[in-house]
């Protein structure tokens, strides 16, 4: 089987060091097997999209010698695919309308302080006259297990870990979990290499793949680049854009990312 990997940034700002590590990691995994590497822009959350960011990201990838195959795909141009997947799930009785607000969920007894609450199933059997807001996926009562290429065996019982989760938001935007599953299947992706912060999403995505009769790719979750206090380095935390104009700084930054991966993951 030919490997098809991908890098799927959100165009909400320029690439930073953490996203470069994810890009290089996924590129290495795909290219070392002689496979393809795709680039997809996850721009569904339009209020957060920064104009010009997609072009800036693509230019940065080129500057760091990360070549991709085929055309760049934009999620905002694929709404019909997500609608078709939702219709399929609805026909199977695997989704339902939910009237719960974020405040409702935070008030639920299952919501630990400061954490995403486990959905208690309030609307599973009907809305009781309330106005529908979002659409939720009815998770199976089973443990989802997979073998991460870097972290080994991962298991999660979805009903107690997350509960039924949103696949179409109250504002009408398709949620990340559904969109990424549809995109990976439609693009023939066989290998998903991404940051460790997305590890918790993988069991949910595998459940959706099974519900939609999609194949499940191999997964590898990379170590995160962190701030001095141990928190994830990200755009929202003020991570600085990558140097892209100075050849020496570009080479030094790429070398740093490669060394980071080599020292933190058995992949080089």
Secondary structure as UniProt FT lines:
FT   STRAND          4..7
FT   HELIX           17..32
FT   TURN            33..34
FT   STRAND          36..41
FT   HELIX           46..48
FT   TURN            51..52
FT   HELIX           53..63
FT   TURN            64..65
FT   STRAND          73..74
FT   HELIX           75..77
FT   HELIX           79..91
FT   TURN            92..93
FT   STRAND          95..98
FT   HELIX           102..107
FT   TURN            109..110
FT   TURN            113..114
FT   TURN            122..125
FT   TURN            128..129
FT   STRAND          134..137
FT   STRAND          143..148
FT   TURN            149..151
FT   STRAND          152..157
FT   HELIX           158..161
FT   STRAND          165..168
FT   TURN            170..171
FT   HELIX           176..186
FT   TURN            187..188
FT   STRAND          191..195
FT   HELIX           196..198
FT   HELIX           199..211
FT   TURN            212..213
FT   STRAND          218..222
FT   TURN            228..229
FT   HELIX           235..237
FT   HELIX           247..264
FT   TURN            266..267
//
